[in-house]
Amino acid sequence: MKSKILVVGLPILLLALVLPPTSFFPIQTLTSNHAHVKVVGFRLTVLPVNRPFDYILIIVMENKNFSQINGSSSAPYLNQLASNYSLAMQYTACDHPSLPNYMCLTGGSNYFSGNDCSPVGYCTTSNSSIVDRVESAGLTWRAYMEDMPSPCYKSAAGNYTFLTNPFVFYTQIAGNSTRCAGHVIPANSGGTGLPDDNLVNALGSTSTASNYMWLTPNLCDNMHNCSIGRGDNYLSKLVPLILNSYIFKTQNAALFITFDEGYGRYPRDYVYTVWAGPAVKTRYQASIQHSHYSLPSTIEAAWGLQPLAAKDRGSPSMTEFFSLPPAPPPTSPPPLLIANFTFSPANPDAGVTVNFSGSARGGTQPYAYNWSFGDGDRGTGQTIAYVYLLVGNYTASLTVADASGQTTTASKGISIDADPRPAGTCQECTRTIFPRTPGLMISFAIGVALPLAGSIIVSRRRGKTLGTTRGVCHP
């Protein structure tokens, strides 16, 4: 006959997911500086712990060599910004004319090399861009175009041109009108230069700022059609608003300013490139060779994204420009998990309820308790009651699992007897009892009644002894 469980103790459902309390934000935001997880909808993204930034804003200027800006009296603000923060001394554009450089910055490859692709429909690529990687990781992005007449505008108008808007050349963006209109938007509501209020206002809250932000100034503010002084003056008014915004004051944010191309040839077409913001080293210059391919490489390294193409994969990232937050200290392993249990009664009969009680120490709470009774039956719970229906010797085992994944097992033997005796008795011992009725002596061990004079013979058999008397028990 199979033994059966009579009573089961309280089962434990173990589910351990430990997140910092600041990890959950509205869908537009990345986690705070010290959290490592972001929730977007129902998707959970784990970001690298020691990442250099949580927000990045990219501004691309036009058509100036490194030497035209570096030390120039026409660009005092850019030079002061580079002096206060970080300057890349050997950062090169990737191609000519303008458009392929924008594709290097956003796609990790110089698509449309040698071609400005006018009109826009003449050149498109179905390859992924960096914002596809950003979005697939559950992060957010938005591209701001100064003086663009309407969202996702694909023609030229006034000081706006599609040739400095790389996002409309990706079919995964431009081919989805809803996605494009929601992400590629005017930087300014007035459409005539500063203030770039749509961008600046977005930086006022984690609920409106995107993790990846891009700004293309109009053709005058970016120095393409106007002087270096005009573009530097534009930056001197805009950049302080950026650096003093809520995002750049309270979050781990970085500002990247570069030029699309100079007048040299890759890989020696050096352009003035500055990193600024709270996440960036101050008063730092790097002489390591970098290029436009290094920007997507840096973002990929920062946020754990897959490379877009061979060129960004093979380019060094620019993490040297950042004062990386210290890595969290190594966590010590949890204490060794130890399990134990007791049961009562100590010498149970078949058919009698046995009460098991488990305990654990060490490890990481909470604990899950799983029992094996040695006869094929199992149970769960810290306490449990069980009935053995068959006589025999069994090994009862308790396995405890903790929240860190440790498991340990404790086992004990348990004897189920049909005729158990108290400790110290011996088999087939006799105890002679003189009954109150004269003439009858009963021996329970041998099961017979011995008649005395004038008595009646009685024979009985008992299943249990009543005990022994020291000196009387004989084997």
ABEGO torsion letter per residue (X at the ends): XBBBBABBBBBBBBBBBBBBAAABBBAABBBBAABABBBBEABBBBBBAABABABBBBBBBBGBBAAAABGBAABAAAAAAAAABBBBABBBBABOBAAAAAAAAAAGBBBGBGBAGOBAAABBBABBBAAAAAAAAGBBBBBBBBGBABBGBABBBEABBAAABAAAABAAAAABAAAAAAABBBABAAGBEOBBAAAAAAAABAAABBABBBBBBBAAAAGAABBAAAAAAAAAAAAAAAAABAAAAABBBBBBBBBABBABBOAABBBBBBBBEAABBBGBBBABBBBAAAAAAAAAAAAGBBBABAAAAABBBAAAABBBBBBBBBBBBBBBBBBBBBBOBABBBBGBBBBBBBBBBEEBOBBBBBBBAGAGBBBBEABBBBBBABBEBBBBBBBBBBAAGBBBBBBBBBBBBABBBBBGBBBGBBBBBBBABBGBBBBAAAGBBBBBBGBBBBBBBBABBAEBBBGABBX
